[in-house]
Amino acid sequence: MKRWLSAAALSLSLLGVAQAAIDTYEFANDSERQRFRELTQELRCPKCQNQDIADSNAPIAADLRQQIFRLLGEGKSNAEVVAFMVERYGEFVRYKPALSARTWLLWFGPAALLLGGGVVIGLLVRRRRSAGDESPSELSEAERHRLAALLDKQLSDKESLDKKRP
């Protein structure tokens, strides 16, 4: 009985996936289909934020795909389609935003951080190497006697422990 219930639950859950709407567009030629594919992969879904509109199942992504299909049918170029989307949804809709005064940090920030980190690491390594080159200072006569006394004491303590062991 449990098998029948689990099989029924599984089949009902799969029916929802099978009923999902699939966008079908009729293109005049393969180059137009390729342009549509490139544009839908280049633009970001405003709702999902981490998916392009080609992969998103959000209703707004379906609307954006429909608008791109309509604009391509009107004979618009890729740049005009992207400009329309940016005008309507903002620069965020592009995965690769245009280089401008507002986006220079986005484009060059990672390289600047990497370069800065390399400089800091280089300075630290150089400082440690120069600190390691210094020869240790010689011990004074008083320090030598004190060191010898400590070593003798440690040696005598060890010998006394060895004698106590069976």
Backbone as JSON Lines, residues from 0, in Angstrom:
{"i":0,"aa":"M","n":[0.82,-1.19,0.0],"ca":[0.0,0.0,0.0],"c":[0.87,1.27,0.0]}
{"i":1,"aa":"K","n":[1.97,1.2,0.77],"ca":[2.87,2.35,0.83],"c":[3.51,2.61,-0.53]}
{"i":2,"aa":"R","n":[3.8,1.53,-1.25],"ca":[4.39,1.7,-2.57],"c":[3.42,2.4,-3.52]}
{"i":3,"aa":"W","n":[2.16,2.03,-3.45],"ca":[1.16,2.66,-4.32],"c":[1.0,4.14,-3.98]}
{"i":4,"aa":"L","n":[1.0,4.46,-2.71],"ca":[0.86,5.87,-2.31],"c":[2.08,6.69,-2.73]}
{"i":5,"aa":"S","n":[3.27,6.14,-2.55],"ca":[4.47,6.87,-2.96],"c":[4.54,7.0,-4.48]}
{"i":6,"aa":"A","n":[4.12,5.98,-5.21],"ca":[4.1,6.06,-6.68],"c":[3.08,7.1,-7.14]}
{"i":7,"aa":"A","n":[1.93,7.15,-6.49],"ca":[0.92,8.14,-6.85],"c":[1.4,9.55,-6.55]}
{"i":8,"aa":"A","n":[2.05,9.74,-5.42],"ca":[2.58,11.06,-5.07],"c":[3.66,11.49,-6.06]}
{"i":9,"aa":"L","n":[4.53,10.58,-6.44],"ca":[5.57,10.89,-7.4],"c":[4.99,11.25,-8.76]}
{"i":10,"aa":"S","n":[4.01,10.5,-9.21],"ca":[3.42,10.79,-10.52],"c":[2.67,12.12,-10.5]}
{"i":11,"aa":"L","n":[2.01,12.44,-9.39],"ca":[1.33,13.73,-9.29],"c":[2.33,14.89,-9.27]}
{"i":12,"aa":"S","n":[3.46,14.69,-8.63],"ca":[4.46,15.76,-8.61],"c":[5.09,15.94,-9.99]}
{"i":13,"aa":"L","n":[5.23,14.88,-10.74],"ca":[5.78,14.98,-12.08],"c":[4.8,15.6,-13.07]}
{"i":14,"aa":"L","n":[3.53,15.48,-12.8],"ca":[2.53,16.1,-13.68],"c":[2.66,17.61,-13.69]}
{"i":15,"aa":"G","n":[3.01,18.2,-12.55],"ca":[3.19,19.65,-12.49],"c":[4.33,20.11,-13.38]}
{"i":16,"aa":"V","n":[5.4,19.33,-13.43],"ca":[6.54,19.66,-14.28],"c":[6.17,19.48,-15.74]}
{"i":17,"aa":"A","n":[5.42,18.45,-16.02],"ca":[5.05,18.18,-17.41],"c":[4.12,19.25,-17.96]}
{"i":18,"aa":"Q","n":[3.35,19.9,-17.1],"ca":[2.42,20.92,-17.54],"c":[3.05,22.31,-17.65]}
{"i":19,"aa":"A","n":[4.32,22.44,-17.31],"ca":[4.99,23.74,-17.36],"c":[5.0,24.27,-18.79]}
{"i":20,"aa":"A","n":[4.81,25.57,-18.91],"ca":[4.77,26.19,-20.23],"c":[6.17,26.28,-20.81]}
{"i":21,"aa":"I","n":[6.28,26.0,-22.08],"ca":[7.55,26.09,-22.78],"c":[7.39,27.12,-23.88]}
{"i":22,"aa":"D","n":[8.33,28.09,-23.9],"ca":[8.27,29.12,-24.93],"c":[8.66,28.52,-26.27]}
{"i":23,"aa":"T","n":[7.83,28.76,-27.28],"ca":[8.17,28.35,-28.64],"c":[8.06,29.56,-29.53]}
{"i":24,"aa":"Y","n":[9.14,29.84,-30.23],"ca":[9.17,30.99,-31.12],"c":[9.55,30.5,-32.51]}
{"i":25,"aa":"E","n":[8.92,31.08,-33.5],"ca":[9.22,30.76,-34.89],"c":[10.14,31.85,-35.43]}
{"i":26,"aa":"F","n":[11.35,31.45,-35.82],"ca":[12.33,32.39,-36.34],"c":[12.42,32.25,-37.85]}
{"i":27,"aa":"A","n":[12.76,33.35,-38.5],"ca":[12.88,33.35,-39.95],"c":[14.09,32.53,-40.42]}
{"i":28,"aa":"N","n":[15.18,32.6,-39.64],"ca":[16.39,31.85,-40.01],"c":[17.2,31.53,-38.76]}
{"i":29,"aa":"D","n":[18.27,30.77,-38.97],"ca":[19.09,30.34,-37.83],"c":[19.88,31.49,-37.21]}
{"i":30,"aa":"S","n":[20.25,32.48,-38.0],"ca":[21.01,33.61,-37.43],"c":[20.14,34.39,-36.45]}
{"i":31,"aa":"E","n":[18.84,34.53,-36.76],"ca":[17.94,35.22,-35.84],"c":[17.74,34.4,-34.55]}
{"i":32,"aa":"R","n":[17.66,33.1,-34.7],"ca":[17.56,32.22,-33.52],"c":[18.8,32.35,-32.65]}
{"i":33,"aa":"Q","n":[19.97,32.4,-33.31],"ca":[21.24,32.54,-32.57],"c":[21.3,33.9,-31.88]}
{"i":34,"aa":"R","n":[20.86,34.96,-32.51],"ca":[20.83,36.29,-31.88],"c":[19.91,36.28,-30.67]}
{"i":35,"aa":"F","n":[18.74,35.64,-30.8],"ca":[17.81,35.54,-29.67],"c":[18.47,34.8,-28.51]}
{"i":36,"aa":"R","n":[19.14,33.7,-28.81],"ca":[19.8,32.92,-27.76],"c":[20.9,33.74,-27.07]}
{"i":37,"aa":"E","n":[21.7,34.46,-27.85],"ca":[22.77,35.28,-27.28],"c":[22.21,36.39,-26.39]}
{"i":38,"aa":"L","n":[21.15,37.04,-26.87],"ca":[20.57,38.13,-26.09],"c":[19.94,37.62,-24.79]}
{"i":39,"aa":"T","n":[19.25,36.49,-24.85],"ca":[18.63,35.98,-23.63],"c":[19.66,35.48,-22.63]}
{"i":40,"aa":"Q","n":[20.83,35.09,-23.1],"ca":[21.89,34.67,-22.19],"c":[22.71,35.86,-21.68]}
{"i":41,"aa":"E","n":[22.64,36.98,-22.37],"ca":[23.4,38.17,-21.99],"c":[22.66,39.01,-20.94]}
{"i":42,"aa":"L","n":[21.34,38.88,-20.88],"ca":[20.54,39.72,-19.99],"c":[20.14,38.94,-18.75]}
{"i":43,"aa":"R","n":[20.15,39.63,-17.62],"ca":[19.86,39.04,-16.3],"c":[18.38,39.21,-15.97]}
{"i":44,"aa":"C","n":[17.83,38.2,-15.31],"ca":[16.44,38.26,-14.87],"c":[16.34,39.24,-13.68]}
{"i":45,"aa":"P","n":[15.48,40.24,-13.74],"ca":[15.37,41.19,-12.63],"c":[14.87,40.55,-11.34]}
{"i":46,"aa":"K","n":[14.12,39.48,-11.44],"ca":[13.6,38.84,-10.24],"c":[14.61,37.85,-9.66]}
{"i":47,"aa":"C","n":[15.17,37.01,-10.5],"ca":[16.08,35.96,-10.03],"c":[17.46,36.51,-9.67]}
{"i":48,"aa":"Q","n":[17.91,37.51,-10.36],"ca":[19.14,38.25,-10.12],"c":[20.42,37.46,-10.36]}
{"i":49,"aa":"N","n":[20.37,36.16,-10.37],"ca":[21.58,35.4,-10.64],"c":[21.4,34.43,-11.79]}
{"i":50,"aa":"Q","n":[20.35,34.61,-12.55],"ca":[20.09,33.78,-13.72],"c":[19.87,34.68,-14.92]}
{"i":51,"aa":"D","n":[20.28,34.18,-16.06],"ca":[19.93,34.93,-17.27],"c":[18.47,34.63,-17.61]}
{"i":52,"aa":"I","n":[17.9,35.44,-18.49],"ca":[16.48,35.27,-18.78],"c":[16.21,34.02,-19.62]}
{"i":53,"aa":"A","n":[17.25,33.45,-20.22],"ca":[17.07,32.21,-20.98],"c":[16.79,31.04,-20.03]}
{"i":54,"aa":"D","n":[17.38,31.05,-18.84],"ca":[17.24,29.94,-17.9],"c":[16.19,30.16,-16.83]}
{"i":55,"aa":"S","n":[15.7,31.38,-16.69],"ca":[14.78,31.7,-15.61],"c":[13.35,31.29,-15.96]}
{"i":56,"aa":"N","n":[12.63,30.79,-14.95],"ca":[11.23,30.44,-15.13],"c":[10.3,31.52,-14.57]}
{"i":57,"aa":"A","n":[10.85,32.63,-14.13],"ca":[10.03,33.7,-13.56],"c":[9.15,34.31,-14.65]}
{"i":58,"aa":"P","n":[7.96,34.76,-14.29],"ca":[7.07,35.37,-15.29],"c":[7.68,36.59,-15.98]}
{"i":59,"aa":"I","n":[8.46,37.38,-15.24],"ca":[9.07,38.56,-15.87],"c":[10.11,38.14,-16.91]}
{"i":60,"aa":"A","n":[10.78,37.01,-16.68],"ca":[11.75,36.52,-17.67],"c":[11.03,36.1,-18.94]}
{"i":61,"aa":"A","n":[9.87,35.47,-18.79],"ca":[9.08,35.09,-19.97],"c":[8.64,36.34,-20.73]}
{"i":62,"aa":"D","n":[8.26,37.39,-19.99],"ca":[7.89,38.66,-20.64],"c":[9.07,39.27,-21.37]}
{"i":63,"aa":"L","n":[10.26,39.22,-20.76],"ca":[11.44,39.78,-21.4],"c":[11.82,38.99,-22.66]}
{"i":64,"aa":"R","n":[11.69,37.67,-22.6],"ca":[11.95,36.87,-23.8],"c":[10.97,37.24,-24.92]}
{"i":65,"aa":"Q","n":[9.7,37.44,-24.56],"ca":[8.69,37.83,-25.54],"c":[9.03,39.2,-26.14]}
{"i":66,"aa":"Q","n":[9.49,40.14,-25.31],"ca":[9.86,41.47,-25.82],"c":[11.07,41.37,-26.75]}
{"i":67,"aa":"I","n":[12.04,40.55,-26.39],"ca":[13.21,40.39,-27.26],"c":[12.79,39.79,-28.6]}
{"i":68,"aa":"F","n":[11.91,38.81,-28.58],"ca":[11.42,38.21,-29.82],"c":[10.71,39.26,-30.67]}
{"i":69,"aa":"R","n":[9.88,40.09,-30.03],"ca":[9.16,41.14,-30.74],"c":[10.12,42.16,-31.35]}
{"i":70,"aa":"L","n":[11.12,42.6,-30.57],"ca":[12.08,43.58,-31.06],"c":[12.92,43.03,-32.2]}
{"i":71,"aa":"L","n":[13.3,41.76,-32.11],"ca":[14.04,41.15,-33.22],"c":[13.17,41.05,-34.46]}
{"i":72,"aa":"G","n":[11.89,40.78,-34.26],"ca":[10.96,40.74,-35.39],"c":[10.79,42.1,-36.05]}
{"i":73,"aa":"E","n":[10.96,43.16,-35.27],"ca":[10.87,44.52,-35.82],"c":[12.16,44.93,-36.52]}
{"i":74,"aa":"G","n":[13.17,44.08,-36.48],"ca":[14.42,44.38,-37.17],"c":[15.42,45.16,-36.35]}
{"i":75,"aa":"K","n":[15.26,45.19,-35.04],"ca":[16.2,45.92,-34.17],"c":[17.52,45.15,-34.08]}
{"i":76,"aa":"S","n":[18.6,45.88,-33.91],"ca":[19.92,45.26,-33.73],"c":[20.08,44.82,-32.28]}
{"i":77,"aa":"N","n":[21.11,44.02,-32.04],"ca":[21.37,43.57,-30.67],"c":[21.6,44.74,-29.74]}
{"i":78,"aa":"A","n":[22.36,45.74,-30.19],"ca":[22.64,46.91,-29.37],"c":[21.36,47.67,-29.04]}
{"i":79,"aa":"E","n":[20.44,47.76,-30.0],"ca":[19.17,48.46,-29.75],"c":[18.31,47.69,-28.76]}
{"i":80,"aa":"V","n":[18.32,46.37,-28.84],"ca":[17.54,45.55,-27.91],"c":[18.09,45.71,-26.5]}
{"i":81,"aa":"V","n":[19.41,45.64,-26.36],"ca":[20.03,45.79,-25.05],"c":[19.78,47.19,-24.51]}
{"i":82,"aa":"A","n":[19.88,48.21,-25.36],"ca":[19.62,49.58,-24.91],"c":[18.18,49.73,-24.43]}
{"i":83,"aa":"F","n":[17.22,49.1,-25.12],"ca":[15.83,49.15,-24.7],"c":[15.66,48.52,-23.32]}
{"i":84,"aa":"M","n":[16.29,47.36,-23.11],"ca":[16.18,46.67,-21.83],"c":[16.84,47.47,-20.7]}
{"i":85,"aa":"V","n":[18.0,48.07,-20.99],"ca":[18.69,48.87,-19.97],"c":[17.88,50.11,-19.64]}
{"i":86,"aa":"E","n":[17.28,50.72,-20.66],"ca":[16.46,51.92,-20.42],"c":[15.26,51.58,-19.55]}
{"i":87,"aa":"R","n":[14.7,50.41,-19.77],"ca":[13.48,50.04,-19.05],"c":[13.76,49.45,-17.66]}
{"i":88,"aa":"Y","n":[14.83,48.63,-17.54],"ca":[15.09,47.92,-16.29],"c":[16.37,48.35,-15.57]}
{"i":89,"aa":"G","n":[17.13,49.22,-16.16],"ca":[18.36,49.69,-15.53],"c":[19.57,48.86,-15.94]}
{"i":90,"aa":"E","n":[20.75,49.36,-15.58],"ca":[22.01,48.72,-15.95],"c":[22.16,47.34,-15.32]}
{"i":91,"aa":"F","n":[21.41,47.09,-14.25],"ca":[21.5,45.81,-13.55],"c":[21.1,44.63,-14.43]}
{"i":92,"aa":"V","n":[20.29,44.87,-15.44],"ca":[19.78,43.79,-16.28],"c":[20.89,43.19,-17.15]}
{"i":93,"aa":"R","n":[22.02,43.86,-17.25],"ca":[23.14,43.35,-18.05],"c":[24.1,42.56,-17.17]}
{"i":94,"aa":"Y","n":[24.53,41.42,-17.65],"ca":[25.56,40.67,-16.93],"c":[26.91,41.36,-17.06]}
{"i":95,"aa":"K","n":[27.16,41.97,-18.2],"ca":[28.41,42.7,-18.42],"c":[28.07,44.17,-18.63]}
{"i":96,"aa":"P","n":[28.01,44.94,-17.54],"ca":[27.64,46.35,-17.69],"c":[28.68,47.12,-18.5]}
{"i":97,"aa":"A","n":[28.21,48.17,-19.15],"ca":[29.09,49.0,-19.98],"c":[30.1,49.72,-19.08]}
{"i":98,"aa":"L","n":[31.28,49.96,-19.61],"ca":[32.31,50.68,-18.87],"c":[31.95,52.16,-18.85]}
{"i":99,"aa":"S","n":[31.7,52.66,-17.65],"ca":[31.36,54.08,-17.49],"c":[31.91,54.54,-16.15]}
{"i":100,"aa":"A","n":[31.68,55.81,-15.84],"ca":[32.17,56.36,-14.57],"c":[31.52,55.65,-13.38]}
{"i":101,"aa":"R","n":[30.31,55.17,-13.55],"ca":[29.61,54.49,-12.46],"c":[30.04,53.04,-12.28]}
{"i":102,"aa":"T","n":[30.64,52.44,-13.31],"ca":[30.97,51.01,-13.24],"c":[32.46,50.72,-13.29]}
{"i":103,"aa":"W","n":[33.3,51.74,-13.23],"ca":[34.74,51.48,-13.33],"c":[35.24,50.64,-12.17]}
{"i":104,"aa":"L","n":[34.67,50.82,-10.98],"ca":[35.09,50.03,-9.82],"c":[34.72,48.56,-10.02]}
{"i":105,"aa":"L","n":[33.58,48.32,-10.63],"ca":[33.15,46.96,-10.9],"c":[34.11,46.26,-11.86]}
{"i":106,"aa":"W","n":[34.59,46.99,-12.84],"ca":[35.48,46.4,-13.84],"c":[36.92,46.28,-13.34]}
{"i":107,"aa":"F","n":[37.42,47.3,-12.65],"ca":[38.84,47.32,-12.29],"c":[39.09,47.07,-10.81]}
{"i":108,"aa":"G","n":[38.06,47.01,-9.99],"ca":[38.22,46.78,-8.55],"c":[38.89,45.46,-8.22]}
{"i":109,"aa":"P","n":[38.45,44.33,-8.81],"ca":[39.1,43.06,-8.49],"c":[40.59,43.04,-8.86]}
{"i":110,"aa":"A","n":[40.94,43.62,-10.0],"ca":[42.35,43.66,-10.4],"c":[43.15,44.54,-9.45]}
{"i":111,"aa":"A","n":[42.57,45.67,-9.02],"ca":[43.25,46.55,-8.08],"c":[43.46,45.86,-6.73]}
{"i":112,"aa":"L","n":[42.45,45.14,-6.26],"ca":[42.59,44.4,-5.0],"c":[43.66,43.32,-5.11]}
{"i":113,"aa":"L","n":[43.69,42.61,-6.22],"ca":[44.69,41.57,-6.43],"c":[46.09,42.18,-6.49]}
{"i":114,"aa":"L","n":[46.24,43.27,-7.19],"ca":[47.53,43.94,-7.28],"c":[47.96,44.47,-5.92]}
{"i":115,"aa":"G","n":[47.04,45.09,-5.18],"ca":[47.35,45.59,-3.85],"c":[47.76,44.47,-2.9]}
{"i":116,"aa":"G","n":[47.05,43.35,-2.96],"ca":[47.42,42.2,-2.13],"c":[48.8,41.67,-2.48]}
{"i":117,"aa":"G","n":[49.11,41.63,-3.77],"ca":[50.45,41.19,-4.19],"c":[51.54,42.11,-3.68]}
{"i":118,"aa":"V","n":[51.28,43.42,-3.71],"ca":[52.26,44.39,-3.21],"c":[52.46,44.21,-1.71]}
{"i":119,"aa":"V","n":[51.37,44.05,-0.96],"ca":[51.47,43.86,0.49],"c":[52.24,42.59,0.81]}
{"i":120,"aa":"I","n":[51.94,41.5,0.13],"ca":[52.65,40.25,0.37],"c":[54.14,40.4,0.02]}
{"i":121,"aa":"G","n":[54.43,41.08,-1.09],"ca":[55.82,41.31,-1.47],"c":[56.57,42.11,-0.43]}
{"i":122,"aa":"L","n":[55.92,43.16,0.11],"ca":[56.57,43.96,1.14],"c":[56.81,43.16,2.41]}
{"i":123,"aa":"L","n":[55.83,42.34,2.8],"ca":[56.01,41.51,3.99],"c":[57.14,40.5,3.82]}
{"i":124,"aa":"V","n":[57.21,39.88,2.66],"ca":[58.28,38.91,2.41],"c":[59.63,39.61,2.42]}
{"i":125,"aa":"R","n":[59.72,40.75,1.8],"ca":[60.98,41.48,1.76],"c":[61.42,41.92,3.15]}
{"i":126,"aa":"R","n":[60.46,42.37,3.96],"ca":[60.77,42.81,5.32],"c":[61.27,41.62,6.16]}
{"i":127,"aa":"R","n":[60.63,40.47,6.0],"ca":[61.06,39.3,6.77],"c":[62.43,38.81,6.34]}
{"i":128,"aa":"R","n":[62.69,38.88,5.05],"ca":[64.01,38.45,4.57],"c":[65.1,39.37,5.1]}
{"i":129,"aa":"S","n":[64.82,40.67,5.07],"ca":[65.84,41.6,5.57],"c":[66.01,41.47,7.08]}
{"i":130,"aa":"A","n":[64.97,41.15,7.82],"ca":[65.07,40.94,9.26],"c":[65.8,39.65,9.55]}
{"i":131,"aa":"G","n":[65.65,38.66,8.7],"ca":[66.32,37.37,8.89],"c":[67.8,37.43,8.56]}
{"i":132,"aa":"D","n":[68.24,38.42,7.79],"ca":[69.65,38.54,7.4],"c":[70.52,39.04,8.55]}
{"i":133,"aa":"E","n":[69.93,39.66,9.53],"ca":[70.71,40.19,10.65],"c":[71.3,39.03,11.44]}
{"i":134,"aa":"S","n":[72.6,39.11,11.73],"ca":[73.23,38.04,12.51],"c":[72.9,38.24,13.98]}
{"i":135,"aa":"P","n":[72.73,37.14,14.7],"ca":[72.4,37.27,16.11],"c":[73.59,37.89,16.85]}
{"i":136,"aa":"S","n":[73.28,38.67,17.84],"ca":[74.35,39.33,18.6],"c":[75.05,38.3,19.5]}
{"i":137,"aa":"E","n":[76.3,38.57,19.79],"ca":[77.08,37.7,20.65],"c":[76.61,37.85,22.09]}
{"i":138,"aa":"L","n":[76.72,36.77,22.84],"ca":[76.35,36.81,24.25],"c":[77.48,37.44,25.06]}
{"i":139,"aa":"S","n":[77.07,38.18,26.05],"ca":[78.08,38.75,26.96],"c":[78.61,37.63,27.87]}
{"i":140,"aa":"E","n":[79.68,37.92,28.57],"ca":[80.28,36.92,29.45],"c":[79.32,36.5,30.55]}
{"i":141,"aa":"A","n":[78.55,37.42,31.1],"ca":[77.58,37.11,32.17],"c":[76.47,36.21,31.63]}
{"i":142,"aa":"E","n":[76.04,36.5,30.4],"ca":[74.98,35.68,29.8],"c":[75.48,34.26,29.51]}
{"i":143,"aa":"R","n":[76.73,34.13,29.11],"ca":[77.3,32.8,28.86],"c":[77.35,31.97,30.15]}
{"i":144,"aa":"H","n":[77.78,32.61,31.24],"ca":[77.85,31.89,32.52],"c":[76.45,31.48,32.97]}
{"i":145,"aa":"R","n":[75.51,32.37,32.81],"ca":[74.12,32.06,33.2],"c":[73.57,30.91,32.36]}
{"i":146,"aa":"L","n":[73.82,30.93,31.04],"ca":[73.37,29.87,30.15],"c":[74.01,28.53,30.52]}
{"i":147,"aa":"A","n":[75.29,28.56,30.81],"ca":[75.99,27.33,31.19],"c":[75.42,26.78,32.49]}
{"i":148,"aa":"A","n":[75.11,27.66,33.44],"ca":[74.53,27.22,34.71],"c":[73.17,26.58,34.5]}
{"i":149,"aa":"L","n":[72.35,27.18,33.65],"ca":[71.02,26.63,33.36],"c":[71.12,25.27,32.69]}
{"i":150,"aa":"L","n":[72.03,25.14,31.75],"ca":[72.2,23.86,31.06],"c":[72.71,22.79,32.01]}
{"i":151,"aa":"D","n":[73.64,23.15,32.9],"ca":[74.14,22.19,33.89],"c":[73.04,21.75,34.82]}
{"i":152,"aa":"K","n":[72.21,22.71,35.25],"ca":[71.1,22.38,36.15],"c":[70.12,21.44,35.45]}
{"i":153,"aa":"Q","n":[69.82,21.72,34.19],"ca":[68.89,20.87,33.44],"c":[69.48,19.47,33.28]}
{"i":154,"aa":"L","n":[70.75,19.39,33.0],"ca":[71.41,18.1,32.84],"c":[71.43,17.31,34.15]}
{"i":155,"aa":"S","n":[71.7,17.99,35.24],"ca":[71.73,17.3,36.55],"c":[70.32,16.85,36.95]}
{"i":156,"aa":"D","n":[69.3,17.66,36.64],"ca":[67.92,17.25,36.92],"c":[67.55,16.0,36.13]}
{"i":157,"aa":"K","n":[67.98,15.95,34.9],"ca":[67.67,14.8,34.06],"c":[68.36,13.55,34.59]}
{"i":158,"aa":"E","n":[69.61,13.69,35.0],"ca":[70.36,12.55,35.53],"c":[69.73,12.03,36.82]}
{"i":159,"aa":"S","n":[69.26,12.94,37.66],"ca":[68.63,12.51,38.92],"c":[67.32,11.77,38.65]}
{"i":160,"aa":"L","n":[66.6,12.2,37.63],"ca":[65.37,11.51,37.26],"c":[65.67,10.11,36.7]}
{"i":161,"aa":"D","n":[66.74,10.03,35.92],"ca":[67.1,8.73,35.35],"c":[67.5,7.73,36.44]}
{"i":162,"aa":"K","n":[68.15,8.23,37.5],"ca":[68.57,7.35,38.61],"c":[67.37,6.85,39.41]}
{"i":163,"aa":"K","n":[66.32,7.66,39.5],"ca":[65.14,7.28,40.29],"c":[64.29,6.24,39.57]}
{"i":164,"aa":"R","n":[64.41,6.18,38.27],"ca":[63.59,5.22,37.51],"c":[64.11,3.81,37.74]}
{"i":165,"aa":"P","n":[63.19,2.85,37.85],"ca":[63.63,1.47,38.07],"c":[64.21,0.82,36.83]}
